[in-house]
């Protein structure tokens, strides 16, 4: 099976298997890649196995949702997980929420009071700690999903950002990685077993629910109101003066809190 696109990548370590959770993860680490999601996606398309983790010490073209750039300097945790098949293909919008919940729980292991922000961020107060990017193919003979995580650990961060090292000086990339994978394993099990319960747990951990927000989306335009919670597919329900509006993650351009 062709792996030609890997030839120019410098390995950081050889394959390693980590028992983080119910099922071991196979980890492939690189010194530098353009995007761990790109590498993981291509490996998934070429037949990689379930629970493959692609990690990099640095990304030169890290990105977030809607193609936004993600600063990926040394000292941060940048990894992407291949899931074959993706959990709950009937409710694909819940996978990014499950991943965000997992990362917030992992951060709590380092005493960071992290909360999830809809649709794909983890933050401490208003400071961004992590971002999630899920890319998937839900149809065809071999559905797959790649869950990308960018978590600030000891790396330089832009103004307004947060790092695990700000709360636990001894935070290491290895410990952060293992915590993320263990919590992701648990969240995926919750998603498979009871997606509605997962939504309620996400809401309780969220900085979005209950806040006044302004959402700008392609389909609905600008919507301002109180974030009331999630529907069963992970869309955000915003209560406005004209009624409740449903905002879909893939359609939203910006979501910002509005000061009272």
PASEBA-1860 file (N, C-alpha, C; in nm, 3 decimals):
! residues 260
1> XXXXXXXX> 0.084/-0.119/0.000/0.000/0.000/0.000/0.088/0.125/0.000 ~ 0.058/0.219/-0.086/0.144/0.336/-0.103/0.147/0.423/0.021 ~ 0.270/0.464/0.057/0.289/0.557/0.167/0.388/0.664/0.124 ~ 0.392/0.693/-0.008/0.493/0.782/-0.060/0.493/0.919/0.002 ~ 0.376/0.968/0.040/0.368/1.103/0.094/0.436/1.114/0.231 ~ 0.470/1.001/0.296/0.538/1.004/0.424/0.689/1.018/0.411 ~ 0.744/1.001/0.290/0.889/0.994/0.275/0.959/1.122/0.318 ~ 0.895/1.237/0.300/0.960/1.362/0.336/0.942/1.402/0.482
9> XXXXXXXX> 0.876/1.319/0.560/0.848/1.353/0.699/0.949/1.287/0.791 ~ 1.004/1.366/0.882/1.102/1.313/0.977/1.030/1.254/1.097 ~ 1.055/1.125/1.126/0.988/1.064/1.242/1.041/1.119/1.372 ~ 0.952/1.141/1.467/0.988/1.184/1.601/1.012/1.060/1.687 ~ 0.933/0.955/1.662/0.953/0.826/1.728/0.895/0.719/1.637 ~ 0.925/0.595/1.666/0.866/0.485/1.592/0.723/0.462/1.641 ~ 0.656/0.366/1.577/0.521/0.333/1.623/0.525/0.295/1.770 ~ 0.424/0.338/1.842/0.409/0.300/1.983/0.264/0.266/2.007
17> XXXXXXXX> 0.239/0.173/2.094/0.103/0.136/2.131/0.081/0.174/2.275 ~ -0.023/0.255/2.300/-0.050/0.305/2.434/-0.186/0.255/2.481 ~ -0.193/0.191/2.598/-0.320/0.140/2.651/-0.399/0.249/2.722 ~ -0.437/0.354/2.648/-0.510/0.467/2.708/-0.659/0.444/2.687 ~ -0.723/0.373/2.781/-0.865/0.347/2.768/-0.893/0.201/2.739 ~ -1.008/0.174/2.681/-1.052/0.036/2.658/-0.970/-0.033/2.551 ~ -0.936/0.042/2.445/-0.868/-0.016/2.329/-0.735/0.057/2.310 ~ -0.625/-0.017/2.286/-0.496/0.051/2.267/-0.497/0.142/2.144
25> XXXXXXXX> -0.422/0.249/2.153/-0.404/0.341/2.042/-0.268/0.317/1.980 ~ -0.260/0.315/1.848/-0.132/0.306/1.779/-0.089/0.447/1.742 ~ 0.028/0.488/1.792/0.070/0.628/1.779/0.189/0.638/1.684 ~ 0.176/0.726/1.587/0.285/0.756/1.493/0.319/0.903/1.511 ~ 0.442/0.934/1.550/0.482/1.071/1.581/0.584/1.122/1.481 ~ 0.573/1.251/1.447/0.663/1.315/1.352/0.717/1.444/1.413 ~ 0.835/1.482/1.370/0.891/1.609/1.417/0.809/1.726/1.364 ~ 0.774/1.721/1.237/0.704/1.834/1.175/0.621/1.784/1.057
33> XXXXXXXX> 0.497/1.828/1.051/0.410/1.801/0.937/0.337/1.930/0.904 ~ 0.277/1.933/0.787/0.193/2.049/0.756/0.068/2.045/0.841 ~ 0.003/1.929/0.848/-0.119/1.913/0.927/-0.133/1.767/0.966 ~ -0.150/1.740/1.095/-0.171/1.601/1.138/-0.301/1.547/1.081 ~ -0.402/1.632/1.066/-0.527/1.585/1.006/-0.506/1.537/0.863 ~ -0.423/1.610/0.787/-0.398/1.570/0.649/-0.329/1.435/0.642 ~ -0.227/1.414/0.727/-0.157/1.287/0.729/-0.252/1.175/0.771 ~ -0.328/1.197/0.878/-0.420/1.095/0.926/-0.528/1.064/0.822
41> XXXXXXXX> -0.578/1.168/0.756/-0.682/1.146/0.655/-0.630/1.061/0.540 ~ -0.510/1.090/0.494/-0.455/1.014/0.382/-0.426/0.870/0.423 ~ -0.380/0.850/0.546/-0.360/0.714/0.594/-0.493/0.639/0.605 ~ -0.597/0.709/0.649/-0.729/0.647/0.657/-0.779/0.607/0.519 ~ -0.758/0.695/0.422/-0.802/0.666/0.285/-0.723/0.550/0.224 ~ -0.600/0.529/0.273/-0.515/0.424/0.218/-0.521/0.295/0.300 ~ -0.609/0.289/0.400/-0.630/0.163/0.469/-0.576/0.155/0.610 ~ -0.545/0.267/0.672/-0.496/0.264/0.811/-0.601/0.201/0.901
49> XXXXXXXX> -0.555/0.147/1.015/-0.646/0.082/1.107/-0.712/0.179/1.204 ~ -0.813/0.130/1.272/-0.884/0.209/1.372/-0.790/0.245/1.486 ~ -0.812/0.362/1.544/-0.738/0.412/1.659/-0.592/0.445/1.627 ~ -0.562/0.473/1.501/-0.430/0.525/1.468/-0.424/0.672/1.510 ~ -0.317/0.711/1.577/-0.296/0.849/1.621/-0.174/0.905/1.549 ~ -0.191/1.017/1.481/-0.081/1.089/1.419/-0.054/1.212/1.502 ~ 0.068/1.222/1.554/0.105/1.336/1.637/0.228/1.404/1.579 ~ 0.241/1.534/1.602/0.356/1.609/1.551/0.404/1.706/1.657
57> XXXXXXXX> 0.534/1.727/1.657/0.593/1.825/1.749/0.560/1.967/1.704 ~ 0.538/1.981/1.573/0.506/2.113/1.517/0.429/2.094/1.388 ~ 0.335/2.185/1.361/0.264/2.189/1.233/0.298/2.318/1.160 ~ 0.320/2.308/1.031/0.347/2.428/0.953/0.221/2.484/0.888 ~ 0.117/2.403/0.882/-0.009/2.449/0.821/-0.129/2.405/0.902 ~ -0.117/2.413/1.035/-0.229/2.375/1.120/-0.351/2.462/1.091 ~ -0.467/2.402/1.101/-0.588/2.478/1.069/-0.701/2.438/1.164 ~ -0.795/2.527/1.175/-0.914/2.500/1.253/-1.036/2.493/1.162
65> XXXXXXXX> -1.152/2.512/1.223/-1.276/2.505/1.146/-1.281/2.620/1.046 ~ -1.346/2.593/0.933/-1.364/2.692/0.826/-1.231/2.738/0.768 ~ -1.128/2.652/0.778/-0.999/2.683/0.716/-0.916/2.786/0.789 ~ -0.956/2.824/0.911/-0.876/2.921/0.986/-0.743/2.859/1.029 ~ -0.639/2.941/1.032/-0.508/2.889/1.071/-0.503/2.863/1.220 ~ -0.420/2.765/1.258/-0.401/2.731/1.399/-0.251/2.736/1.426 ~ -0.208/2.828/1.511/-0.067/2.840/1.544/-0.020/2.713/1.614 ~ 0.088/2.653/1.563/0.130/2.520/1.610/0.279/2.516/1.635
73> XXXXXXXX> 0.324/2.595/1.732/0.467/2.599/1.763/0.505/2.488/1.860 ~ 0.636/2.467/1.874/0.687/2.364/1.964/0.632/2.384/2.105 ~ 0.599/2.272/2.168/0.550/2.278/2.305/0.401/2.254/2.317 ~ 0.330/2.250/2.204/0.187/2.221/2.206/0.161/2.077/2.168 ~ 0.041/2.029/2.199/0.000/1.895/2.162/-0.085/1.902/2.036 ~ -0.036/1.840/1.930/-0.106/1.840/1.801/-0.120/1.695/1.758 ~ -0.242/1.646/1.758/-0.263/1.506/1.721/-0.397/1.490/1.650 ~ -0.403/1.383/1.570/-0.525/1.348/1.498/-0.547/1.198/1.512
81> XXXXXXXX> -0.672/1.160/1.535/-0.709/1.022/1.561/-0.798/0.971/1.448 ~ -0.763/0.854/1.395/-0.845/0.790/1.293/-0.946/0.698/1.360 ~ -1.074/0.714/1.325/-1.180/0.629/1.378/-1.246/0.553/1.264 ~ -1.240/0.423/1.271/-1.296/0.335/1.168/-1.379/0.226/1.234 ~ -1.510/0.227/1.213/-1.589/0.332/1.149/-1.615/0.444/1.249 ~ -1.664/0.559/1.204/-1.698/0.666/1.298/-1.815/0.624/1.386 ~ -1.817/0.667/1.512/-1.930/0.634/1.599/-2.054/0.713/1.561 ~ -2.167/0.653/1.579/-2.298/0.715/1.559/-2.308/0.791/1.427
89> XXXXXXXX> -2.296/0.721/1.313/-2.309/0.790/1.184/-2.446/0.853/1.164 ~ -2.544/0.812/1.244/-2.677/0.872/1.235/-2.681/1.011/1.299 ~ -2.579/1.045/1.379/-2.575/1.176/1.445/-2.432/1.231/1.440 ~ -2.382/1.260/1.319/-2.241/1.299/1.304/-2.204/1.429/1.374 ~ -2.301/1.517/1.398/-2.271/1.644/1.463/-2.228/1.630/1.608 ~ -2.245/1.512/1.666/-2.208/1.494/1.806/-2.062/1.458/1.825 ~ -1.994/1.412/1.720/-1.855/1.370/1.736/-1.764/1.485/1.779 ~ -1.771/1.604/1.717/-1.687/1.715/1.766/-1.718/1.754/1.910
97> XXXXXXXX> -1.845/1.742/1.950/-1.882/1.777/2.087/-1.824/1.676/2.186 ~ -1.828/1.548/2.149/-1.770/1.445/2.235/-1.620/1.468/2.249 ~ -1.553/1.504/2.140/-1.409/1.529/2.145/-1.378/1.650/2.232 ~ -1.455/1.756/2.219/-1.434/1.875/2.302/-1.454/1.845/2.450 ~ -1.556/1.767/2.480/-1.581/1.729/2.619/-1.464/1.648/2.674 ~ -1.410/1.557/2.591/-1.295/1.477/2.633/-1.174/1.564/2.663 ~ -1.147/1.662/2.578/-1.031/1.749/2.599/-1.049/1.834/2.724 ~ -1.170/1.881/2.749/-1.194/1.961/2.870/-1.172/1.876/2.995
105> XXXXXXXX> -1.213/1.750/2.991/-1.190/1.660/3.104/-1.041/1.631/3.122 ~ -0.971/1.614/3.009/-0.826/1.592/3.018/-0.758/1.713/3.081 ~ -0.800/1.833/3.043/-0.741/1.955/3.099/-0.765/1.963/3.249 ~ -0.879/1.914/3.294/-0.910/1.918/3.438/-0.811/1.834/3.517 ~ -0.750/1.735/3.456/-0.649/1.654/3.525/-0.526/1.738/3.560 ~ -0.510/1.851/3.491/-0.397/1.941/3.516/-0.444/2.068/3.589 ~ -0.558/2.056/3.654/-0.614/2.165/3.735/-0.656/2.286/3.652 ~ -0.678/2.268/3.524/-0.728/2.377/3.439/-0.881/2.374/3.440
113> XXXXXXXX> -0.947/2.481/3.483/-1.093/2.483/3.489/-1.154/2.505/3.350 ~ -1.136/2.406/3.265/-1.174/2.420/3.125/-1.322/2.395/3.103 ~ -1.377/2.466/3.005/-1.516/2.447/2.965/-1.521/2.440/2.812 ~ -1.629/2.383/2.761/-1.644/2.369/2.617/-1.726/2.486/2.562 ~ -1.683/2.535/2.447/-1.753/2.642/2.378/-1.801/2.587/2.245 ~ -1.928/2.600/2.219/-1.984/2.550/2.094/-1.927/2.628/1.976 ~ -1.890/2.563/1.863/-1.906/2.419/1.842/-1.781/2.336/1.866 ~ -1.662/2.398/1.875/-1.543/2.312/1.872/-1.424/2.364/1.952
121> XXXXXXXX> -1.447/2.449/2.051/-1.335/2.503/2.129/-1.342/2.457/2.274 ~ -1.225/2.462/2.338/-1.215/2.442/2.481/-1.147/2.566/2.536 ~ -1.201/2.624/2.642/-1.147/2.750/2.692/-1.146/2.753/2.844 ~ -1.066/2.845/2.895/-1.063/2.875/3.038/-1.102/3.022/3.051 ~ -1.219/3.049/3.108/-1.273/3.184/3.100/-1.300/3.216/2.954 ~ -1.243/3.324/2.905/-1.255/3.358/2.764/-1.128/3.321/2.687 ~ -1.032/3.257/2.754/-0.904/3.225/2.692/-0.910/3.088/2.625 ~ -0.870/3.082/2.499/-0.876/2.957/2.425/-0.762/2.865/2.467
129> XXXXXXXX> -0.799/2.742/2.502/-0.702/2.640/2.544/-0.681/2.535/2.436 ~ -0.786/2.501/2.363/-0.777/2.394/2.263/-0.882/2.414/2.156 ~ -0.858/2.352/2.042/-0.955/2.350/1.933/-0.968/2.210/1.878 ~ -1.084/2.180/1.823/-1.114/2.048/1.767/-1.150/2.065/1.620 ~ -1.098/1.977/1.535/-1.136/1.977/1.395/-1.165/1.832/1.353 ~ -1.291/1.806/1.319/-1.332/1.673/1.274/-1.356/1.677/1.124 ~ -1.292/1.583/1.054/-1.314/1.565/0.910/-1.352/1.419/0.889 ~ -1.450/1.394/0.803/-1.503/1.259/0.794/-1.562/1.229/0.658
137> XXXXXXXX> -1.568/1.102/0.627/-1.645/1.051/0.514/-1.741/0.949/0.572 ~ -1.869/0.985/0.575/-1.967/0.901/0.645/-2.032/0.797/0.555 ~ -2.006/0.803/0.425/-2.071/0.711/0.332/-1.965/0.625/0.263 ~ -2.010/0.540/0.172/-1.919/0.454/0.098/-1.890/0.325/0.173 ~ -1.806/0.240/0.112/-1.780/0.108/0.171/-1.695/0.114/0.298 ~ -1.622/0.224/0.320/-1.532/0.231/0.435/-1.539/0.369/0.500 ~ -1.646/0.399/0.572/-1.657/0.530/0.637/-1.544/0.550/0.738 ~ -1.498/0.674/0.749/-1.392/0.706/0.844/-1.412/0.847/0.898
145> XXXXXXXX> -1.350/0.873/1.011/-1.346/1.008/1.067/-1.208/1.032/1.124 ~ -1.163/1.156/1.114/-1.038/1.200/1.175/-1.072/1.310/1.274 ~ -1.034/1.290/1.400/-1.056/1.390/1.504/-0.923/1.457/1.533 ~ -0.912/1.585/1.500/-0.790/1.660/1.524/-0.802/1.742/1.651 ~ -0.694/1.742/1.729/-0.690/1.817/1.855/-0.564/1.903/1.856 ~ -0.583/2.031/1.883/-0.470/2.120/1.908/-0.485/2.175/2.049 ~ -0.393/2.137/2.139/-0.402/2.173/2.280/-0.277/2.248/2.323 ~ -0.296/2.366/2.376/-0.183/2.444/2.426/-0.132/2.383/2.556
153> XXXXXXXX> -0.004/2.347/2.557/0.056/2.287/2.676/0.165/2.379/2.730 ~ 0.278/2.388/2.658/0.387/2.478/2.697/0.427/2.572/2.584 ~ 0.356/2.568/2.477/0.390/2.646/2.358/0.354/2.793/2.376 ~ 0.420/2.883/2.299/0.376/3.023/2.299/0.233/3.032/2.246 ~ 0.153/3.117/2.305/0.014/3.133/2.261/-0.014/3.279/2.233 ~ -0.107/3.308/2.142/-0.144/3.447/2.116/-0.205/3.511/2.240 ~ -0.211/3.641/2.241/-0.276/3.712/2.350/-0.419/3.661/2.366 ~ -0.457/3.635/2.488/-0.591/3.583/2.513/-0.598/3.432/2.513
161> XXXXXXXX> -0.484/3.365/2.497/-0.482/3.220/2.499/-0.448/3.167/2.637 ~ -0.462/3.035/2.654/-0.429/2.970/2.781/-0.352/2.844/2.752 ~ -0.272/2.798/2.850/-0.190/2.678/2.836/-0.206/2.591/2.961 ~ -0.189/2.460/2.944/-0.192/2.373/3.060/-0.084/2.410/3.160 ~ 0.034/2.451/3.110/0.145/2.486/3.198/0.114/2.606/3.287 ~ 0.013/2.684/3.251/-0.027/2.796/3.336/-0.094/2.747/3.465 ~ -0.143/2.622/3.463/-0.214/2.567/3.578/-0.135/2.455/3.645 ~ -0.053/2.384/3.567/0.030/2.276/3.620/0.167/2.290/3.556
169> XXXXXXXX> 0.263/2.345/3.630/0.394/2.375/3.574/0.463/2.251/3.519 ~ 0.431/2.135/3.575/0.496/2.012/3.531/0.424/1.942/3.417 ~ 0.327/2.006/3.356/0.254/1.942/3.245/0.349/1.906/3.133 ~ 0.343/1.783/3.087/0.428/1.738/2.977/0.341/1.696/2.859 ~ 0.401/1.694/2.740/0.326/1.654/2.621/0.281/1.508/2.632 ~ 0.368/1.421/2.685/0.331/1.280/2.696/0.213/1.261/2.789 ~ 0.215/1.328/2.903/0.103/1.315/2.998/-0.024/1.377/2.941 ~ -0.011/1.489/2.873/-0.128/1.552/2.812/-0.186/1.463/2.704
177> XXXXXXXX> -0.100/1.405/2.622/-0.148/1.314/2.516/-0.223/1.197/2.575 ~ -0.165/1.132/2.676/-0.229/1.015/2.734/-0.362/1.052/2.799 ~ -0.369/1.169/2.861/-0.494/1.213/2.923/-0.601/1.236/2.817 ~ -0.563/1.301/2.707/-0.658/1.326/2.599/-0.710/1.196/2.541 ~ -0.621/1.100/2.514/-0.663/0.974/2.453/-0.751/0.893/2.549 ~ -0.719/0.893/2.677/-0.801/0.821/2.773/-0.941/0.882/2.783 ~ -0.948/1.014/2.788/-1.078/1.080/2.798/-1.156/1.070/2.667 ~ -1.085/1.071/2.555/-1.153/1.054/2.426/-1.213/0.914/2.418
185> XXXXXXXX> -1.139/0.815/2.463/-1.191/0.679/2.465/-1.320/0.672/2.546 ~ -1.321/0.735/2.663/-1.441/0.734/2.747/-1.557/0.808/2.682 ~ -1.528/0.923/2.621/-1.635/1.001/2.558/-1.693/0.929/2.437 ~ -1.610/0.860/2.361/-1.661/0.783/2.247/-1.753/0.671/2.294 ~ -1.717/0.608/2.406/-1.804/0.503/2.462/-1.938/0.563/2.505 ~ -1.936/0.682/2.566/-2.059/0.749/2.606/-2.144/0.784/2.484 ~ -2.077/0.829/2.378/-2.149/0.866/2.256/-2.219/0.745/2.196 ~ -2.152/0.631/2.194/-2.212/0.510/2.140/-2.329/0.463/2.226
193> XXXXXXXX> -2.312/0.469/2.357/-2.412/0.413/2.448/-2.536/0.500/2.461 ~ -2.517/0.632/2.480/-2.631/0.719/2.508/-2.599/0.861/2.460 ~ -2.619/0.890/2.332/-2.585/1.023/2.280/-2.662/1.136/2.346 ~ -2.785/1.110/2.388/-2.862/1.217/2.454/-2.800/1.253/2.589 ~ -2.754/1.153/2.662/-2.688/1.181/2.790/-2.558/1.257/2.767 ~ -2.487/1.224/2.659/-2.365/1.297/2.628/-2.395/1.445/2.604 ~ -2.503/1.473/2.532/-2.542/1.613/2.507/-2.568/1.687/2.638 ~ -2.635/1.622/2.732/-2.664/1.687/2.860/-2.535/1.713/2.937
201> XXXXXXXX> -2.439/1.619/2.933/-2.310/1.640/2.999/-2.235/1.755/2.934 ~ -2.242/1.761/2.801/-2.176/1.872/2.730/-2.236/2.005/2.773 ~ -2.368/2.011/2.783/-2.434/2.136/2.823/-2.390/2.181/2.962 ~ -2.376/2.085/3.053/-2.336/2.121/3.190/-2.191/2.171/3.195 ~ -2.110/2.128/3.099/-1.969/2.167/3.096/-1.945/2.289/3.007 ~ -2.051/2.345/2.953/-2.038/2.447/2.848/-2.039/2.589/2.902 ~ -1.957/2.673/2.841/-1.959/2.817/2.867/-2.058/2.887/2.775 ~ -2.111/2.815/2.678/-2.203/2.874/2.580/-2.347/2.873/2.629
209> XXXXXXXX> -2.389/2.760/2.682/-2.529/2.745/2.724/-2.560/2.842/2.838 ~ -2.668/2.917/2.820/-2.709/3.016/2.919/-2.656/3.155/2.892 ~ -2.559/3.166/2.801/-2.501/3.297/2.770/-2.576/3.363/2.654 ~ -2.568/3.494/2.649/-2.622/3.566/2.534/-2.516/3.564/2.424 ~ -2.554/3.519/2.305/-2.457/3.502/2.198/-2.509/3.565/2.069 ~ -2.415/3.589/1.980/-2.448/3.635/1.845/-2.384/3.536/1.749 ~ -2.465/3.469/1.671/-2.418/3.372/1.573/-2.435/3.430/1.433 ~ -2.331/3.417/1.354/-2.337/3.458/1.214/-2.321/3.334/1.129
217> XXXXXXXX> -2.426/3.302/1.054/-2.424/3.179/0.975/-2.458/3.210/0.830 ~ -2.422/3.115/0.744/-2.446/3.132/0.601/-2.595/3.130/0.571 ~ -2.668/3.040/0.636/-2.810/3.022/0.603/-2.900/3.119/0.678 ~ -2.871/3.141/0.808/-2.963/3.218/0.891/-2.922/3.364/0.907 ~ -2.804/3.401/0.858/-2.756/3.537/0.880/-2.716/3.556/1.025 ~ -2.737/3.675/1.079/-2.702/3.704/1.218/-2.819/3.671/1.309 ~ -2.791/3.594/1.413/-2.892/3.555/1.510/-2.838/3.589/1.649 ~ -2.915/3.663/1.727/-2.871/3.699/1.862/-2.977/3.659/1.962
225> XXXXXXXX> -2.932/3.598/2.070/-3.025/3.557/2.174/-2.953/3.475/2.280 ~ -3.031/3.403/2.359/-2.976/3.321/2.467/-2.956/3.179/2.416 ~ -2.833/3.127/2.433/-2.806/2.987/2.395/-2.877/2.896/2.494 ~ -2.980/2.826/2.445/-3.065/2.747/2.533/-3.017/2.604/2.551 ~ -2.931/2.554/2.460/-2.885/2.416/2.470/-2.868/2.356/2.333 ~ -2.857/2.223/2.330/-2.837/2.149/2.205/-2.963/2.073/2.169 ~ -2.979/2.047/2.039/-3.079/1.949/2.000/-3.009/1.814/1.987 ~ -3.081/1.712/1.947/-3.026/1.578/1.945/-2.915/1.556/1.845
233> XXXXXXXX> -2.900/1.647/1.750/-2.795/1.635/1.649/-2.675/1.725/1.679 ~ -2.676/1.792/1.793/-2.564/1.878/1.830/-2.574/2.020/1.780 ~ -2.684/2.057/1.715/-2.704/2.196/1.674/-2.734/2.281/1.797 ~ -2.697/2.408/1.790/-2.719/2.500/1.902/-2.857/2.565/1.887 ~ -2.934/2.564/1.995/-3.065/2.627/1.997/-3.051/2.763/2.063 ~ -3.087/2.868/1.990/-3.074/3.005/2.039/-3.214/3.064/2.053 ~ -3.248/3.106/2.172/-3.380/3.162/2.201/-3.377/3.312/2.174 ~ -3.453/3.355/2.075/-3.459/3.496/2.037/-3.599/3.551/2.067
241> XXXXXXXX> -3.615/3.679/2.046/-3.746/3.740/2.069/-3.850/3.685/1.971 ~ -3.803/3.637/1.857/-3.895/3.585/1.756/-3.917/3.434/1.768 ~ -3.851/3.371/1.864/-3.863/3.227/1.879/-3.726/3.161/1.882 ~ -3.725/3.030/1.889/-3.600/2.956/1.899/-3.546/2.926/1.760 ~ -3.418/2.958/1.739/-3.351/2.932/1.612/-3.250/2.819/1.630 ~ -3.237/2.739/1.527/-3.145/2.625/1.528/-3.023/2.661/1.444 ~ -2.903/2.655/1.504/-2.779/2.691/1.436/-2.695/2.565/1.419 ~ -2.659/2.534/1.295/-2.582/2.413/1.265/-2.434/2.449/1.258
249> XXXXXXXX> -2.350/2.367/1.318/-2.207/2.397/1.328/-2.143/2.418/1.192 ~ -2.177/2.334/1.095/-2.114/2.345/0.964/-2.153/2.470/0.888 ~ -2.255/2.540/0.937/-2.306/2.659/0.869/-2.262/2.788/0.936 ~ -2.213/2.778/1.061/-2.184/2.899/1.137/-2.047/2.954/1.102 ~ -2.039/3.084/1.085/-1.912/3.151/1.056/-1.846/3.198/1.185 ~ -1.924/3.258/1.273/-1.873/3.310/1.399/-1.978/3.290/1.507 ~ -1.933/3.267/1.628/-2.022/3.266/1.744/-1.949/3.341/1.853 ~ -2.010/3.449/1.899/-1.944/3.534/1.998/-2.039/3.562/2.114
257> XXXX> -1.984/3.568/2.236/-2.068/3.612/2.348/-2.101/3.759/2.335 ~ -2.217/3.797/2.384/-2.260/3.936/2.383/-2.269/3.983/2.526 ~ -2.201/4.093/2.556/-2.204/4.145/2.692/-2.345/4.192/2.728 ~ -2.390/4.160/2.850/-2.527/4.203/2.889/-2.536/4.354/2.901
END
